[in-house]
Amino acid sequence: MEMPTDSTVSDRTLAILRCPNDGSQLTRANTAQVTELNAAIAAHRLRDRSGKPVERSISGGLVRASGDLLYPIVDGIPVMLYDEAISLEQLNPA
């Protein structure tokens, strides 16, 4: 399977990938989401599912079907580990 060299995941790869937690389909994060996440990372306000602070900016992301969780793309590689996924609810705290 070919891996992309930039922040995008090929349509072919995206069709195969699924959320490792619930098996749902994934879609590409939009530019606004990535920009907002990177701002939160720079402000040290973002944690992954394991509770660890997210320290590296992301070049993209894959959002699971429910829209609540993002698997980051770092240096063009999707990080498909549930513990390293980012809850999008952190962007809009109640």
C-alpha positions as CSV (number, residue, x, y, z in Angstrom):
1,M,0.0,0.0,0.0
2,E,1.4,3.4,-1.0
3,M,1.7,6.0,1.7
4,P,1.1,9.7,0.8
5,T,4.0,12.1,1.0
6,D,2.0,15.1,2.1
7,S,-0.9,15.7,4.5
8,T,-3.5,14.0,2.3
9,V,-4.4,10.3,2.3
10,S,-5.2,8.9,-1.1
11,D,-8.8,8.0,-1.8
12,R,-7.7,4.4,-2.2
13,T,-6.1,4.3,1.3
14,L,-9.0,6.2,2.8
15,A,-11.5,3.6,1.5
16,I,-9.6,0.9,3.4
17,L,-8.9,2.7,6.7
18,R,-11.4,2.4,9.5
19,C,-11.6,3.6,13.1
20,P,-9.7,1.0,15.2
21,N,-12.1,1.6,18.0
22,D,-15.5,1.2,16.4
23,G,-14.8,0.2,12.8
24,S,-16.5,3.3,11.4
25,Q,-15.6,5.0,8.2
26,L,-13.2,7.9,8.2
27,T,-13.2,11.2,6.3
28,R,-10.5,13.8,5.8
29,A,-10.5,16.7,8.3
30,N,-11.1,20.0,6.7
31,T,-8.6,22.8,6.6
32,A,-10.5,24.8,9.3
33,Q,-10.4,21.8,11.7
34,V,-6.6,21.3,11.2
35,T,-5.9,25.0,11.7
36,E,-8.0,25.1,14.9
37,L,-6.3,21.9,16.2
38,N,-2.8,23.3,15.5
39,A,-3.7,26.5,17.3
40,A,-4.8,24.5,20.3
41,I,-1.6,22.4,20.1
42,A,0.5,25.6,20.0
43,A,-1.4,26.9,23.1
44,H,-0.8,23.6,24.9
45,R,-4.6,23.0,25.3
46,L,-4.9,19.7,23.5
47,R,-4.6,16.1,24.9
48,D,-4.9,12.8,23.2
49,R,-7.2,10.0,24.3
50,S,-4.6,8.7,26.8
51,G,-4.5,12.1,28.4
52,K,-1.0,13.0,27.1
53,P,-0.5,16.5,25.8
54,V,-0.3,16.8,22.0
55,E,3.0,18.5,21.3
56,R,3.5,18.1,17.5
57,S,1.5,20.0,15.0
58,I,-0.5,17.9,12.6
59,S,-0.5,18.1,8.8
60,G,-4.0,16.7,8.5
61,G,-6.4,14.3,10.2
62,L,-9.0,11.6,9.7
63,V,-12.3,12.1,11.4
64,R,-14.5,9.1,12.3
65,A,-18.1,8.9,11.2
66,S,-19.6,10.2,14.5
67,G,-17.4,13.4,14.1
68,D,-16.1,13.2,17.7
69,L,-12.6,11.8,17.2
70,L,-9.7,12.7,14.9
71,Y,-6.7,10.5,14.0
72,P,-3.9,12.9,13.3
73,I,-1.7,12.8,10.2
74,V,1.8,13.6,11.2
75,D,4.4,14.1,8.4
76,G,2.0,12.6,5.9
77,I,1.4,9.4,8.0
78,P,-1.9,8.7,9.6
79,V,-1.5,7.7,13.3
80,M,-4.2,5.1,13.7
81,L,-3.7,4.4,17.4
82,Y,-6.9,5.0,19.5
83,D,-4.9,6.3,22.4
84,E,-3.3,8.9,20.2
85,A,-6.5,10.1,18.7
86,I,-7.8,13.6,19.5
87,S,-11.3,14.2,20.9
88,L,-12.7,17.1,18.8
89,E,-14.9,18.0,21.8
90,Q,-11.9,19.7,23.2
91,L,-12.3,22.4,20.6
92,N,-15.8,23.4,21.8
93,P,-15.8,23.0,25.6
94,A,-19.2,23.3,27.2
